[in-house]
Amino acid sequence: MYKRIFGILAGLISVLIIGFGVIIFLDIMKDDTPANSAEEETKSNEEEEVETQEVSELSDEKFENGEGEDLNPFGDTTEAADLRDAEFQEYIHKMSHQKVEADDKWGFYRITDERVNWLIAALDEAGPSHKDTYERILVKWQKADFSTVDEDHNEMWNLQGGNVGKATGILTESEEKQYMESAE
C-alpha cells in the first residue's frame, strides 16, 4: 500500500515538475515573440532618432560654417535620390519647429526656400511612401502658407511615432523670432 501511495505521489510530483518546466519554457519562448521584437525595434528606432538628431545638428553647423562641399541644404551628405521617409519626416518636422508652439522641441532647421524647393524636387527622385503628404505640406510652405503649420508638424510627429512635443498652436511673429534666436 505504501508503494502505491509513494507511486502516486511520485507521479504527481513528476507532473508538477513537467508542468512548471513547460510554463518556464513557454515564458522563455514568449521573449522571442514579435511583441518583444517590436519593443526592440522601438528601442532601435529611438536610438536611431537620437543619433539622427545629433548628426543633423552637427551637420547643420558644418553647413552653416561652410565646411563640406558636397552637403545638401540641411548640411547632410544624403543626396536627394537617397532620401528615405525618415529623412523627409525629420527635415519637415524640424523646420516646423520654427513656427509651432509645443511643450518640447528637439532639433531645428530654419525654413528656407532652398530647403523647401530641394525637398520638393527630391520627392520624385526618392519616391517616399508618404510622398503626397510631404508634397502637400511643402507646396503650402513654398507659397509661404503656414496657416496649418501646427497640423503639418503633428502629421510628421505622428508618422515618427511621437508621444512628447505635440504642437498646440502657431507662434506669433515675435515668438517665432525669439525661438529662432534661442535655437541658433
Number of C-alpha atoms within 10 A of each C-alpha: 6 7 8 9 10 11 12 12 12 12 12 12 12 12 12 12 12 12 12 12 12 12 12 12 11 11 11 11 10 12 11 10 10 11 11 12 12 11 11 12 13 13 12 12 14 14 12 12 15 13 12 16 17 14 14 22 19 13 20 22 15 17 19 12 10 11 13 14 10 12 17 18 20 21 23 18 14 15 14 18 14 14 17 17 19 14 16 21 20 22 22 24 24 22 21 27 28 23 26 27 21 17 10 11 18 13 17 23 22 18 18 13 14 13 20 22 15 15 23 21 14 19 22 12 14 18 14 20 11 14 16 11 13 21 16 12 21 20 14 15 20 17 9 10 12 17 12 14 24 21 19 22 26 19 21 22 21 13 13 17 12 12 8 11 15 20 23 14 14 21 19 12 10 9 15 17 14 13 18 16 9 8 15 9
